Amino acid sequence: MPNKPAAPLKNVRVPDDLWNSAKAVAKSEGRSLSEVIRQMLAMYVEKGLDPGGKAGL
């Protein structure tokens, strides 16, 4: 099927200010926010980062 997305669409709830800030940073790096989210999720899975921890937040 032409133009089929590489992955199915997912829905998440994110505060607008966080979403907009992250989108701006991604854009300044020449990346999409989707790319950033995929990479962060992969790091979480591979390295077992604790989302409840305070590191970096």
C-alpha positions as CSV (number, residue, x, y, z in Angstrom):
1,M,0.0,0.0,0.0
2,P,1.6,3.3,-1.0
3,N,2.1,6.0,1.7
4,K,1.6,3.5,4.5
5,P,3.1,4.8,7.7
6,A,6.1,2.8,9.1
7,A,4.3,2.3,12.4
8,P,0.7,2.5,13.6
9,L,-0.5,5.8,15.1
10,K,-0.5,5.9,19.0
11,N,-2.2,8.3,21.3
12,V,-0.7,9.8,24.5
13,R,-1.6,12.6,26.8
14,V,1.0,15.2,27.2
15,P,0.6,18.7,28.6
16,D,0.6,21.4,25.9
17,D,3.5,23.3,27.3
18,L,5.7,20.2,27.4
19,W,4.6,19.1,23.9
20,N,5.3,22.6,22.4
21,S,8.7,22.9,24.1
22,A,9.8,19.5,23.0
23,K,8.5,20.1,19.4
24,A,10.5,23.4,19.3
25,V,13.7,21.7,20.5
26,A,13.3,18.8,18.0
27,K,12.7,21.3,15.2
28,S,15.8,23.3,16.1
29,E,17.8,20.0,15.9
30,G,16.2,19.2,12.4
31,R,14.3,16.3,13.8
32,S,10.6,15.5,14.2
33,L,9.1,15.1,17.6
34,S,8.0,11.5,16.6
35,E,11.7,10.7,15.9
36,V,12.6,12.0,19.4
37,I,9.9,10.1,21.1
38,R,10.8,6.8,19.3
39,Q,14.5,7.3,20.3
40,M,13.6,8.0,23.9
41,L,11.3,5.0,24.1
42,A,14.0,2.8,22.7
43,M,16.5,4.1,25.3
44,Y,13.9,3.4,28.0
45,V,13.5,-0.2,26.8
46,E,17.2,-0.9,26.2
47,K,18.6,0.7,29.3
48,G,15.8,0.3,31.7
49,L,15.7,4.0,32.6
50,D,13.4,4.7,35.5
51,P,10.7,7.2,34.4
52,G,9.7,7.7,38.1
53,G,13.2,8.7,39.0
54,K,14.3,12.3,39.1
55,A,17.4,12.0,36.9
56,G,17.3,14.8,34.3
57,L,13.9,16.1,35.4
